Amino acid sequence: MEQDIHPIRVGLCGWGDHNLYPAQTPSREKLSIYAQTFPVVELDSTYHAIPSYDRMEKWAKQTPEGFQFVIKAYRELTGHGRRQGTPIRSWKEIVDQYLEAIQPMKEDGKVSMLLFQFPPWYDCKKPHVKYIRRLRDQFQEYILAIEFRHQSWFRPSFREKTLRFLEEEQFVHVVCDEPQAGEGSVPIVPVVTHPRHSLIRFHGRNQAGWNDRGPNWRKVRYA
């Protein structure tokens, strides 16, 4: 019996901070060089702020046909809250602006999935499940990947319910390889919940730095 073959794509988080480029390479040229080596990238800047339509269109045009972006959801859509200085907007305004921003990548067929990474305090309870269903309603045209950081989602009493929920709603379960450092980290749960896609994120094994909140937290956490 013939089976469908699903390609495995390996990529990095962002393209600006890696040792891929000749010395003095301008930032504007790095994505094009990155895309010569990797077929996919996790677009992390969309978590910190909703980009402009023009910027997303430019990034789409800088990459070859078949290149894919895993686009991280904006922080106010995943319960991380509003950063100081950002405008106060309604939830619908945020959704509409985010959808408008990612439209050029969608038109070019370069959106692999939207990654919703929930914070370590986002535990397993009915209001949070209801909210995730609300996301499905708002982003129906996209594949949505769900990453949990609170252990409650995968405790013995909830593990199978969590996976069944993701499967029934056709969310991609994000399999995480990360340090086990308290409630704000989840175990490796190698289960696929979407019929065509899976996403594995390798966060490292730096247990001592996982919960770091210092000014250089990114370098410490993922060292």
C-alpha positions, 0 to 999 in steps of 0.5 A, a space after each residue: 500500500 502506498 503511503 503519503 510522504 510528508 516532508 520534514 522541514 528543519 529551520 531556526 527561530 529567526 534569521 538574524 542572530 545565527 552564524 550563517 553569514 559572511 562578516 558585515 552582511 547587511 541585515 536586509 540581506 540575511 533572510 535571502 541567504 538564510 533561505 538558501 540553507 533552510 526551507 522554513 523559519 519561525 517568525 518570532 518578531 510577530 510575537 513582540 509587535 504586529 508588523 506592517 503589511 509592507 514588511 510581511 510582503 517584503 519578507 515573502 518576496 525575499 524568499 523562494 517559492 516553497 519557503 515557509 514561515 511558522 508565524 508566531 502569534 502576537 503576545 496579546 493573543 496568547 495571554 502575555 499582555 500588552 507591552 508598555 507603550 503599545 496602543 490599547 486596542 480591542 481584541 477584535 482590532 488586534 485580530 483584524 490587524 494581525 490578519 491584515 499583516 499576515 495576508 501577503 504571506 498567505 497570498 504567496 502560499 508561504 504560511 506553514 502555520 500560526 504558532 500560539 505559544 501560551 505562557 507558563 501561567 496559562 493552566 488547564 481550565 475551562 475558560 482557557 479551553 474556550 478561548 482556544 476554541 475562539 481562536 479557531 473561529 477567528 483564524 479558520 483559514 490557517 493551520 494553528 499550532 498550540 504550545 502549552 507551557 503549564 504542566 497541568 495540560 499534561 498531568 495524568 488527569 488531563 493528558 488524554 483530554 488535552 490531546 483529544 481536544 487538540 485532535 478534535 479541533 484539528 490544532 497542531 500539538 507542539 511537541 516541546 523538548 525543553 528543561 523540566 523546571 517546574 510548572 512552567 515547563 511541559 514534558 515531551 509528549 510525542 503525539 500528532 493531533 493534526 492529519 497533515 502537520 506536526 511541529 517540534 520545538 527544541 528549546 534546549 536542556 538548560 534547566 538552571 536558566 529556563 525560568 530566568 527573568 533577567 535582562 539577558 533571559 533569552 541567551 541564558 534560557 536557551 544557552 
